[in-house]
Structure formats: C-alpha cells, structure tokens
Amino acid sequence: MFSRIKTKERGQNERDRDDQTVLSFDDFSNRFHQMCSQKQIVYTKRKIRKKTFKTSLSEVLAILLLFHRSN
C-alpha cells in the first residue's frame, strides 16, 4: 500500500505496482508517523535519516506536497 522512496533502480514490476498505488494525504501522513514510531525513519528537526537510504527534509516535503495536490 505504501510505496517507498528509493535511490536504487527498481524493477519494472515494482514501478508498475507503484503507479497503481494512490494514497490520500492523511494515509501518507499516518504511514510516515507510523514508520517514525517504529524507528524505520529517524526524524529530527534538522534532517531525516533512513537505514537503507537517505532522504532530505526538502524531498519529504516535496513528496507530501505532491500527495496533497493529487487529492
């Protein structure tokens, strides 16, 4: 249900599945906070660190804005 942000190239099947995935802004926000609480994403005021990939705060805000505008 939740498509991850990755810096590595993904397989075609995974991209196809992501194209069919539409999350509301609330769903995305809830999932983001759930991942933070499970320590999958370490969130600080200065930066966001991910164990498997790095995502800057500006990238996360851009993604949140895209999800918000799509609704």
Secondary structure, 3 states (H helix, E strand, C coil): CCCCCCCCCCCHHHHHHHHCCCCCHHHHHHHHHHHHHCCCEEECCCCEEECCCCCCHHHHHHHHHHHHHCC
